[in-house]
Amino acid sequence: SQMPAYATNMRLKFPVLALTLEIITIILFAVFVVYDDAKPGEGSHSSNHTQEQGPMELYPMFQDVHVMIFIGFGFLMTFLKRYGFSSVGVNLLLAAFGLQWGLLMQGIWHLDHGKIKISIFKIINADFSTATVLISFGAVLGKTSPVQLLIMTILEITIFSINEHLVAEVFQANDVGASMIIHAFGAYFGLAVARVLYRPGLKKGHEKEGSVYHSDLFAMIGTVFLWMFWPSFNSAIADPGLTQLTAVINTYLSLAACVLSAYAISSLVEHKGKLDMVHVQNATLAGGVAVGTCADMAIGPFGAMLIGLVAGTVSTLGFKYLTPILASSLGVQDTCGVHNLHGMPGILGGLAGIVAVALGKKDGGDASMQAAALASSLGFALVGGLITGQGFIMKIPFWGQPPDQNCYDDSLYWEVPDEEEENEESLTHADHSKNKAEV
């Protein structure tokens, strides 16, 4: 079979797409978006928040979530040895566009006199909507162009906001830390896209798919920021007061227990009982994902710790045994292992929520609606991801997808300062031949 054609020069495609999207967004903001005047007693959830709390009360929570989105997710993905610019840089691009698009897509469902009123509550939720995209980005990391990823962002946030509305408003389900609507959704959406973009040429791996000492250390920056601020993520939109405190405590304890089980299982399954950095970077966070749905429920501090213990175990075992199977048998090449950090722990969180609500840990909860929320999130994710992958990010040259040999390599899309071991072997890109000529 002949090599597919690749057109990776971004000079026109990317600037035109990025500027067009931003101009359309600005026009939509001009028509729909205003400041929140926060008059007591007006409709939406955010107004209730505002009148109880004062317009800036949630600002510290917002900043914590913002750090998670831009530092946490960005640096978590810098483990690849030649892909750090893309991890942090494309993360910033997608999140910056995504939060604007998310404000619109979520705001459409909560119009107030035909306008979207921006409050801190709404910008937290807009940040949340970008988290789905950044999780999916991890599943296709290194194998997609910025153009493809911007298109994915538009479609994914649009589909996310439909599912979120269904879960929160129609099913009236509880998912305060978004185990189902963000983590499971983002993971399975990304895995579905990864399946569509499957590359037989990467079946045996790729020389640049590994990490080096400093890249693994950089990734730990992302881990620690995510780990520290996860209690804010899971409690940011909880009802103010003691409910919010419950969400903080449950997340704090679940994460702590999760670290112990992740380290223990890592040592158990690895060569000579050594710890594996991949497990430490990722599985230590699974407790934050898994406790999300029932974070604000009265599951007891020990209940939260049990959830964390199970999550750390499941996640670590997933990295060790399941990821290779997904790649070889199902054709899902999951670069960051998002199935292990967000997918399975997200489902675990959804199941824990069903059980907790059935046991009466949350007033006014309905276990069948919790189950519907989990099913809906997985359904929208898988179908949405397949449609997005098939229909819009397809392997056609125009979208600038990298050839197999140029995967996991910044130099296709970034100006990279020369290093001694500059990759001489990849000459597919015009710039490379030009560089050689200059040398």
GUKE-607642 format. One record per residue (C-alpha): residue number from 1; residue in three letters; x, y, z. Coordinates in steps of 0.02 Angstrom, whole numbers. Example, Ala and Ser with C-alpha at 12.3 -4.5 7.8 and 13.67 -1.06 7.14 Angstrom:
BEGIN
+-----+-----+--------+--------+--------+
|   k |   r |   east |  north |     up |
+-----+-----+--------+--------+--------+
|   1 | ALA |    615 |   -225 |    390 |
|   2 | SER |    684 |    -53 |    357 |
+-----+-----+--------+--------+--------+
This chain:
BEGIN
+-----+-----+--------+--------+--------+
|   k |   r |   east |  north |     up |
+-----+-----+--------+--------+--------+
|   1 | SER |      0 |      0 |      0 |
|   2 | GLN |     69 |    170 |    -45 |
|   3 | MET |    104 |    306 |     81 |
|   4 | PRO |    -42 |    427 |    101 |
|   5 | ALA |     -7 |    605 |     46 |
|   6 | TYR |     26 |    730 |    185 |
|   7 | ALA |     16 |    918 |    174 |
|   8 | THR |     81 |    979 |    340 |
|   9 | ASN |    124 |   1158 |    295 |
|  10 | MET |     14 |   1262 |    407 |
|  11 | ARG |     48 |   1437 |    341 |
|  12 | LEU |   -125 |   1465 |    269 |
|  13 | LYS |   -237 |   1333 |    347 |
|  14 | PHE |   -199 |   1367 |    528 |
|  15 | PRO |   -202 |   1558 |    532 |
|  16 | VAL |   -360 |   1564 |    426 |
|  17 | LEU |   -450 |   1436 |    535 |
|  18 | ALA |   -394 |   1513 |    700 |
|  19 | LEU |   -437 |   1692 |    652 |
|  20 | THR |   -602 |   1643 |    571 |
|  21 | LEU |   -655 |   1548 |    727 |
|  22 | GLU |   -606 |   1694 |    839 |
|  23 | ILE |   -698 |   1823 |    732 |
|  24 | ILE |   -857 |   1715 |    729 |
|  25 | THR |   -842 |   1696 |    918 |
|  26 | ILE |   -823 |   1884 |    942 |
|  27 | ILE |   -978 |   1917 |    836 |
|  28 | LEU |  -1078 |   1790 |    939 |
|  29 | PHE |  -1015 |   1873 |   1099 |
|  30 | ALA |  -1068 |   2042 |   1031 |
|  31 | VAL |  -1244 |   1976 |   1005 |
|  32 | PHE |  -1267 |   1867 |   1159 |
|  33 | VAL |  -1145 |   1903 |   1300 |
|  34 | VAL |  -1159 |   2035 |   1437 |
|  35 | TYR |  -1091 |   2060 |   1613 |
|  36 | ASP |  -1188 |   1980 |   1754 |
|  37 | ASP |  -1291 |   2111 |   1846 |
|  38 | ALA |  -1331 |   1984 |   1982 |
|  39 | LYS |  -1503 |   2047 |   2030 |
|  40 | PRO |  -1570 |   1933 |   2167 |
|  41 | GLY |  -1705 |   1810 |   2119 |
|  42 | GLU |  -1671 |   1798 |   1933 |
|  43 | GLY |  -1675 |   1624 |   1861 |
|  44 | SER |  -1512 |   1537 |   1836 |
|  45 | HIS |  -1402 |   1439 |   1954 |
|  46 | SER |  -1269 |   1572 |   1942 |
|  47 | SER |  -1385 |   1707 |   2008 |
|  48 | ASN |  -1426 |   1601 |   2160 |
|  49 | HIS |  -1241 |   1580 |   2189 |
|  50 | THR |  -1207 |   1763 |   2166 |
|  51 | GLN |  -1338 |   1827 |   2285 |
|  52 | GLU |  -1288 |   1704 |   2422 |
|  53 | GLN |  -1103 |   1732 |   2401 |
|  54 | GLY |  -1061 |   1897 |   2322 |
|  55 | PRO |   -999 |   1906 |   2143 |
|  56 | MET |   -815 |   1869 |   2181 |
|  57 | GLU |   -837 |   1734 |   2313 |
|  58 | LEU |   -795 |   1594 |   2193 |
|  59 | TYR |   -641 |   1680 |   2121 |
|  60 | PRO |   -513 |   1577 |   2220 |
|  61 | MET |   -596 |   1417 |   2158 |
|  62 | PHE |   -591 |   1484 |   1981 |
|  63 | GLN |   -404 |   1519 |   1994 |
|  64 | ASP |   -371 |   1343 |   2058 |
|  65 | VAL |   -469 |   1267 |   1914 |
|  66 | HIS |   -379 |   1384 |   1793 |
|  67 | VAL |   -209 |   1323 |   1857 |
|  68 | MET |   -265 |   1143 |   1831 |
|  69 | ILE |   -320 |   1177 |   1652 |
|  70 | PHE |   -167 |   1274 |   1596 |
|  71 | ILE |    -23 |   1209 |   1704 |
|  72 | GLY |    -91 |   1041 |   1762 |
|  73 | PHE |   -154 |    970 |   1599 |
|  74 | GLY |    -19 |   1057 |   1496 |
|  75 | PHE |    131 |    993 |   1593 |
|  76 | LEU |     57 |    821 |   1626 |
|  77 | MET |     79 |    789 |   1439 |
|  78 | THR |    260 |    846 |   1426 |
|  79 | PHE |    328 |    671 |   1461 |
|  80 | LEU |    369 |    642 |   1276 |
|  81 | LYS |    551 |    681 |   1238 |
|  82 | ARG |    525 |    787 |   1082 |
|  83 | TYR |    348 |    850 |   1108 |
|  84 | GLY |    351 |    970 |   1255 |
|  85 | PHE |    318 |   1128 |   1153 |
|  86 | SER |    163 |   1047 |   1078 |
|  87 | SER |     99 |    979 |   1244 |
|  88 | VAL |    105 |   1145 |   1337 |
|  89 | GLY |     82 |   1255 |   1184 |
|  90 | VAL |    -65 |   1168 |   1099 |
|  91 | ASN |   -145 |   1143 |   1271 |
|  92 | LEU |   -144 |   1333 |   1291 |
|  93 | LEU |   -216 |   1358 |   1116 |
|  94 | LEU |   -357 |   1233 |   1135 |
|  95 | ALA |   -404 |   1290 |   1310 |
|  96 | ALA |   -403 |   1474 |   1262 |
|  97 | PHE |   -520 |   1443 |   1116 |
|  98 | GLY |   -621 |   1312 |   1210 |
|  99 | LEU |   -665 |   1422 |   1357 |
| 100 | GLN |   -737 |   1553 |   1241 |
| 101 | TRP |   -836 |   1424 |   1143 |
| 102 | GLY |   -889 |   1339 |   1305 |
| 103 | LEU |   -961 |   1501 |   1374 |
| 104 | LEU |  -1071 |   1512 |   1220 |
| 105 | MET |  -1121 |   1329 |   1208 |
| 106 | GLN |  -1164 |   1314 |   1393 |
| 107 | GLY |  -1240 |   1488 |   1398 |
| 108 | ILE |  -1366 |   1449 |   1260 |
| 109 | TRP |  -1456 |   1334 |   1383 |
| 110 | HIS |  -1470 |   1468 |   1517 |
| 111 | LEU |  -1516 |   1627 |   1425 |
| 112 | ASP |  -1577 |   1770 |   1535 |
| 113 | HIS |  -1685 |   1890 |   1432 |
| 114 | GLY |  -1597 |   1822 |   1279 |
| 115 | LYS |  -1423 |   1856 |   1348 |
| 116 | ILE |  -1282 |   1754 |   1424 |
| 117 | LYS |  -1231 |   1841 |   1585 |
| 118 | ILE |  -1051 |   1804 |   1629 |
| 119 | SER |  -1017 |   1767 |   1812 |
| 120 | ILE |   -873 |   1678 |   1898 |
| 121 | PHE |   -985 |   1525 |   1908 |
| 122 | LYS |  -1005 |   1527 |   1719 |
| 123 | ILE |   -819 |   1548 |   1684 |
| 124 | ILE |   -781 |   1401 |   1800 |
| 125 | ASN |   -901 |   1297 |   1697 |
| 126 | ALA |   -824 |   1360 |   1536 |
| 127 | ASP |   -654 |   1303 |   1600 |
| 128 | PHE |   -732 |   1135 |   1641 |
| 129 | SER |   -793 |   1116 |   1462 |
| 130 | THR |   -614 |   1137 |   1399 |
| 131 | ALA |   -556 |    998 |   1515 |
| 132 | THR |   -650 |    872 |   1407 |
| 133 | VAL |   -550 |    927 |   1254 |
| 134 | LEU |   -384 |    921 |   1346 |
| 135 | ILE |   -421 |    744 |   1406 |
| 136 | SER |   -463 |    691 |   1228 |
| 137 | PHE |   -304 |    779 |   1167 |
| 138 | GLY |   -206 |    658 |   1277 |
| 139 | ALA |   -276 |    508 |   1182 |
| 140 | VAL |   -217 |    575 |   1012 |
| 141 | LEU |    -63 |    669 |   1074 |
| 142 | GLY |     78 |    672 |    947 |
| 143 | LYS |    -27 |    610 |    802 |
| 144 | THR |   -134 |    761 |    757 |
| 145 | SER |   -108 |    937 |    690 |
| 146 | PRO |   -166 |   1097 |    778 |
| 147 | VAL |   -293 |   1118 |    637 |
| 148 | GLN |   -372 |    949 |    672 |
| 149 | LEU |   -373 |    985 |    858 |
| 150 | LEU |   -460 |   1154 |    840 |
| 151 | ILE |   -596 |   1068 |    739 |
| 152 | MET |   -609 |    935 |    874 |
| 153 | THR |   -626 |   1072 |   1005 |
| 154 | ILE |   -776 |   1153 |    921 |
| 155 | LEU |   -868 |    988 |    898 |
| 156 | GLU |   -824 |    911 |   1065 |
| 157 | ILE |   -876 |   1061 |   1171 |
| 158 | THR |  -1039 |   1073 |   1073 |
| 159 | ILE |  -1079 |    889 |   1105 |
| 160 | PHE |  -1018 |    903 |   1285 |
| 161 | SER |  -1138 |   1045 |   1322 |
| 162 | ILE |  -1286 |    945 |   1254 |
| 163 | ASN |  -1243 |    796 |   1365 |
| 164 | GLU |  -1210 |    909 |   1514 |
| 165 | HIS |  -1381 |    991 |   1494 |
| 166 | LEU |  -1464 |    821 |   1479 |
| 167 | VAL |  -1377 |    753 |   1636 |
| 168 | ALA |  -1398 |    907 |   1746 |
| 169 | GLU |  -1566 |    979 |   1692 |
| 170 | VAL |  -1664 |    835 |   1614 |
| 171 | PHE |  -1605 |    686 |   1718 |
| 172 | GLN |  -1571 |    799 |   1869 |
| 173 | ALA |  -1424 |    685 |   1908 |
| 174 | ASN |  -1284 |    727 |   2030 |
| 175 | ASP |  -1109 |    741 |   1958 |
| 176 | VAL |  -1027 |    883 |   2054 |
| 177 | GLY |   -847 |    834 |   2014 |
| 178 | ALA |   -897 |    780 |   1839 |
| 179 | SER |   -830 |    601 |   1842 |
| 180 | MET |   -957 |    559 |   1708 |
| 181 | ILE |   -986 |    718 |   1608 |
| 182 | ILE |   -803 |    773 |   1596 |
| 183 | HIS |   -685 |    630 |   1636 |
| 184 | ALA |   -775 |    479 |   1562 |
| 185 | PHE |   -843 |    587 |   1420 |
| 186 | GLY |   -674 |    664 |   1375 |
| 187 | ALA |   -584 |    496 |   1385 |
| 188 | TYR |   -704 |    396 |   1278 |
| 189 | PHE |   -727 |    537 |   1154 |
| 190 | GLY |   -537 |    543 |   1133 |
| 191 | LEU |   -522 |    354 |   1123 |
| 192 | ALA |   -655 |    350 |    986 |
| 193 | VAL |   -561 |    482 |    887 |
| 194 | ALA |   -398 |    386 |    915 |
| 195 | ARG |   -482 |    229 |    847 |
| 196 | VAL |   -532 |    319 |    687 |
| 197 | LEU |   -356 |    390 |    668 |
| 198 | TYR |   -275 |    220 |    700 |
| 199 | ARG |   -101 |    207 |    622 |
| 200 | PRO |    -42 |     32 |    578 |
| 201 | GLY |    131 |    108 |    553 |
| 202 | LEU |    143 |    143 |    740 |
| 203 | LYS |     94 |    -34 |    790 |
| 204 | LYS |    272 |    -74 |    843 |
| 205 | GLY |    292 |     92 |    932 |
| 206 | HIS |    393 |    244 |    880 |
| 207 | GLU |    568 |    296 |    930 |
| 208 | LYS |    507 |    467 |    989 |
| 209 | GLU |    362 |    399 |   1091 |
| 210 | GLY |    469 |    379 |   1246 |
| 211 | SER |    519 |    499 |   1384 |
| 212 | VAL |    687 |    559 |   1446 |
| 213 | TYR |    738 |    602 |   1623 |
| 214 | HIS |    695 |    787 |   1616 |
| 215 | SER |    533 |    764 |   1518 |
| 216 | ASP |    467 |    646 |   1652 |
| 217 | LEU |    515 |    775 |   1783 |
| 218 | PHE |    421 |    910 |   1687 |
| 219 | ALA |    267 |    799 |   1681 |
| 220 | MET |    272 |    785 |   1870 |
| 221 | ILE |    244 |    974 |   1879 |
| 222 | GLY |     76 |    944 |   1797 |
| 223 | THR |     38 |    800 |   1914 |
| 224 | VAL |     75 |    897 |   2073 |
| 225 | PHE |    -26 |   1050 |   2020 |
| 226 | LEU |   -174 |    939 |   1974 |
| 227 | TRP |   -157 |    841 |   2136 |
| 228 | MET |   -150 |    998 |   2245 |
| 229 | PHE |   -298 |   1085 |   2166 |
| 230 | TRP |   -414 |    938 |   2132 |
| 231 | PRO |   -516 |    974 |   2290 |
| 232 | SER |   -562 |   1142 |   2210 |
| 233 | PHE |   -608 |   1058 |   2045 |
| 234 | ASN |   -729 |    939 |   2132 |
| 235 | SER |   -806 |   1070 |   2246 |
| 236 | ALA |   -808 |   1227 |   2137 |
| 237 | ILE |   -991 |   1211 |   2085 |
| 238 | ALA |  -1054 |   1122 |   2242 |
| 239 | ASP |  -1186 |   1211 |   2345 |
| 240 | PRO |  -1097 |   1340 |   2453 |
| 241 | GLY |  -1066 |   1301 |   2636 |
| 242 | LEU |  -1052 |   1130 |   2714 |
| 243 | THR |  -1088 |   1037 |   2550 |
| 244 | GLN |   -937 |   1121 |   2473 |
| 245 | LEU |   -832 |   1077 |   2625 |
| 246 | THR |   -886 |    895 |   2609 |
| 247 | ALA |   -829 |    894 |   2428 |
| 248 | VAL |   -660 |    965 |   2476 |
| 249 | ILE |   -633 |    839 |   2616 |
| 250 | ASN |   -688 |    688 |   2514 |
| 251 | THR |   -574 |    736 |   2369 |
| 252 | TYR |   -427 |    774 |   2484 |
| 253 | LEU |   -439 |    604 |   2568 |
| 254 | SER |   -474 |    505 |   2410 |
| 255 | LEU |   -319 |    578 |   2328 |
| 256 | ALA |   -211 |    540 |   2479 |
| 257 | ALA |   -266 |    358 |   2486 |
| 258 | CYS |   -248 |    345 |   2298 |
| 259 | VAL |    -63 |    390 |   2305 |
| 260 | LEU |    -28 |    247 |   2424 |
| 261 | SER |   -116 |    116 |   2318 |
| 262 | ALA |    -41 |    182 |   2155 |
| 263 | TYR |    136 |    172 |   2225 |
| 264 | ALA |    105 |      1 |   2304 |
| 265 | ILE |     33 |    -77 |   2146 |
| 266 | SER |    167 |      4 |   2037 |
| 267 | SER |    303 |    -77 |   2141 |
| 268 | LEU |    208 |   -241 |   2142 |
| 269 | VAL |    193 |   -258 |   1953 |
| 270 | GLU |    358 |   -179 |   1897 |
| 271 | HIS |    528 |   -256 |   1864 |
| 272 | LYS |    619 |   -289 |   2029 |
| 273 | GLY |    485 |   -194 |   2126 |
| 274 | LYS |    541 |    -25 |   2059 |
| 275 | LEU |    421 |    122 |   2044 |
| 276 | ASP |    365 |    176 |   1870 |
| 277 | MET |    356 |    362 |   1834 |
| 278 | VAL |    206 |    338 |   1717 |
| 279 | HIS |    105 |    268 |   1862 |
| 280 | VAL |    161 |    405 |   1981 |
| 281 | GLN |    118 |    541 |   1854 |
| 282 | ASN |    -56 |    475 |   1819 |
| 283 | ALA |   -128 |    344 |   1935 |
| 284 | THR |    -98 |    455 |   2087 |
| 285 | LEU |   -235 |    570 |   2018 |
| 286 | ALA |   -365 |    435 |   1985 |
| 287 | GLY |   -439 |    460 |   2159 |
| 288 | GLY |   -487 |    637 |   2113 |
| 289 | VAL |   -579 |    575 |   1958 |
| 290 | ALA |   -665 |    428 |   2044 |
| 291 | VAL |   -731 |    525 |   2194 |
| 292 | GLY |   -799 |    664 |   2083 |
| 293 | THR |   -980 |    610 |   2065 |
| 294 | CYS |  -1006 |    579 |   2251 |
| 295 | ALA |   -886 |    713 |   2312 |
| 296 | ASP |  -1027 |    815 |   2389 |
| 297 | MET |  -1119 |    664 |   2461 |
| 298 | ALA |  -1109 |    601 |   2640 |
| 299 | ILE |  -1007 |    446 |   2597 |
| 300 | GLY |   -898 |    467 |   2751 |
| 301 | PRO |   -712 |    507 |   2753 |
| 302 | PHE |   -673 |    319 |   2752 |
| 303 | GLY |   -789 |    297 |   2601 |
| 304 | ALA |   -691 |    427 |   2504 |
| 305 | MET |   -528 |    341 |   2550 |
| 306 | LEU |   -593 |    173 |   2491 |
| 307 | ILE |   -641 |    250 |   2323 |
| 308 | GLY |   -465 |    323 |   2309 |
| 309 | LEU |   -384 |    156 |   2355 |
| 310 | VAL |   -482 |     64 |   2220 |
| 311 | ALA |   -452 |    201 |   2090 |
| 312 | GLY |   -263 |    202 |   2114 |
| 313 | THR |   -260 |     13 |   2097 |
| 314 | VAL |   -371 |      5 |   1942 |
| 315 | SER |   -276 |    146 |   1858 |
| 316 | THR |   -103 |     71 |   1887 |
| 317 | LEU |   -159 |   -101 |   1828 |
| 318 | GLY |   -234 |    -18 |   1675 |
| 319 | PHE |    -69 |     61 |   1627 |
| 320 | LYS |     24 |   -103 |   1653 |
| 321 | TYR |    -96 |   -227 |   1571 |
| 322 | LEU |   -240 |   -144 |   1478 |
| 323 | THR |   -158 |     -7 |   1373 |
| 324 | PRO |    -54 |   -133 |   1272 |
| 325 | ILE |   -211 |   -237 |   1240 |
| 326 | LEU |   -311 |    -85 |   1182 |
| 327 | ALA |   -173 |    -43 |   1059 |
| 328 | SER |   -144 |   -218 |    990 |
| 329 | SER |   -321 |   -288 |    991 |
| 330 | LEU |   -436 |   -137 |    972 |
| 331 | GLY |   -324 |    -20 |    873 |
| 332 | VAL |   -338 |    117 |   1004 |
| 333 | GLN |   -167 |    199 |   1023 |
| 334 | ASP |   -192 |    299 |   1183 |
| 335 | THR |    -36 |    407 |   1198 |
| 336 | CYS |    -63 |    471 |   1376 |
| 337 | GLY |   -162 |    325 |   1442 |
| 338 | VAL |   -317 |    433 |   1468 |
| 339 | HIS |   -418 |    272 |   1481 |
| 340 | ASN |   -326 |    234 |   1643 |
| 341 | LEU |   -334 |    406 |   1722 |
| 342 | HIS |   -501 |    473 |   1658 |
| 343 | GLY |   -594 |    329 |   1574 |
| 344 | MET |   -602 |    187 |   1698 |
| 345 | PRO |   -594 |    298 |   1854 |
| 346 | GLY |   -732 |    405 |   1775 |
| 347 | ILE |   -843 |    252 |   1757 |
| 348 | LEU |   -794 |    199 |   1933 |
| 349 | GLY |   -850 |    371 |   1992 |
| 350 | GLY |  -1015 |    355 |   1900 |
| 351 | LEU |  -1045 |    184 |   1979 |
| 352 | ALA |   -998 |    248 |   2152 |
| 353 | GLY |  -1125 |    388 |   2126 |
| 354 | ILE |  -1262 |    262 |   2083 |
| 355 | VAL |  -1223 |    162 |   2241 |
| 356 | ALA |  -1209 |    317 |   2352 |
| 357 | VAL |  -1375 |    387 |   2292 |
| 358 | ALA |  -1459 |    215 |   2310 |
| 359 | LEU |  -1396 |    210 |   2489 |
| 360 | GLY |  -1474 |    380 |   2522 |
| 361 | LYS |  -1311 |    478 |   2539 |
| 362 | LYS |  -1383 |    624 |   2440 |
| 363 | ASP |  -1552 |    704 |   2473 |
| 364 | GLY |  -1666 |    702 |   2323 |
| 365 | GLY |  -1554 |    590 |   2219 |
| 366 | ASP |  -1620 |    454 |   2103 |
| 367 | ALA |  -1507 |    304 |   2069 |
| 368 | SER |  -1589 |    267 |   1901 |
| 369 | MET |  -1555 |    445 |   1844 |
| 370 | GLN |  -1372 |    425 |   1898 |
| 371 | ALA |  -1363 |    270 |   1788 |
| 372 | ALA |  -1445 |    363 |   1644 |
| 373 | ALA |  -1315 |    502 |   1663 |
| 374 | LEU |  -1171 |    378 |   1652 |
| 375 | ALA |  -1246 |    291 |   1500 |
| 376 | SER |  -1283 |    457 |   1414 |
| 377 | SER |  -1106 |    521 |   1444 |
| 378 | LEU |  -1027 |    363 |   1372 |
| 379 | GLY |  -1149 |    359 |   1225 |
| 380 | PHE |  -1125 |    540 |   1176 |
| 381 | ALA |   -936 |    520 |   1195 |
| 382 | LEU |   -917 |    365 |   1088 |
| 383 | VAL |  -1039 |    415 |    952 |
| 384 | GLY |   -979 |    596 |    955 |
| 385 | GLY |   -797 |    543 |    947 |
| 386 | LEU |   -826 |    423 |    802 |
| 387 | ILE |   -924 |    554 |    704 |
| 388 | THR |   -794 |    689 |    741 |
| 389 | GLY |   -651 |    574 |    693 |
| 390 | GLN |   -735 |    504 |    537 |
| 391 | GLY |   -817 |    661 |    474 |
| 392 | PHE |   -705 |    805 |    518 |
| 393 | ILE |   -531 |    755 |    573 |
| 394 | MET |   -517 |    621 |    441 |
| 395 | LYS |   -351 |    570 |    369 |
| 396 | ILE |   -359 |    687 |    222 |
| 397 | PRO |   -202 |    786 |    179 |
| 398 | PHE |   -287 |    955 |    201 |
| 399 | TRP |   -298 |    945 |    390 |
| 400 | GLY |   -109 |    934 |    406 |
| 401 | GLN |    -97 |    770 |    500 |
| 402 | PRO |     86 |    718 |    527 |
| 403 | PRO |    157 |    568 |    432 |
| 404 | ASP |    198 |    418 |    543 |
| 405 | GLN |    383 |    455 |    550 |
| 406 | ASN |    351 |    635 |    607 |
| 407 | CYS |    233 |    590 |    750 |
| 408 | TYR |    281 |    643 |    926 |
| 409 | ASP |    397 |    776 |    855 |
| 410 | ASP |    378 |    963 |    885 |
| 411 | SER |    483 |   1015 |    736 |
| 412 | LEU |    342 |    987 |    610 |
| 413 | TYR |    237 |   1127 |    686 |
| 414 | TRP |    359 |   1229 |    793 |
| 415 | GLU |    521 |   1324 |    774 |
| 416 | VAL |    632 |   1215 |    883 |
| 417 | PRO |    802 |   1277 |    940 |
| 418 | ASP |    939 |   1162 |    874 |
| 419 | GLU |   1006 |   1028 |    988 |
| 420 | GLU |   1162 |    924 |    962 |
| 421 | GLU |   1062 |    766 |    924 |
| 422 | GLU |    944 |    858 |    806 |
| 423 | ASN |    845 |    725 |    716 |
| 424 | GLU |    935 |    710 |    550 |
| 425 | GLU |    832 |    564 |    489 |
| 426 | SER |    666 |    650 |    458 |
| 427 | LEU |    674 |    743 |    293 |
| 428 | THR |    490 |    739 |    250 |
| 429 | HIS |    470 |    921 |    295 |
| 430 | ALA |    538 |   1057 |    181 |
| 431 | ASP |    610 |   1151 |    329 |
| 432 | HIS |    720 |   1003 |    372 |
| 433 | SER |    802 |    997 |    201 |
| 434 | LYS |    823 |   1186 |    210 |
| 435 | ASN |    908 |   1170 |    380 |
| 436 | LYS |   1026 |   1040 |    312 |
| 437 | ALA |   1068 |   1148 |    163 |
| 438 | GLU |   1110 |   1292 |    279 |
| 439 | VAL |   1220 |   1179 |    383 |
+-----+-----+--------+--------+--------+
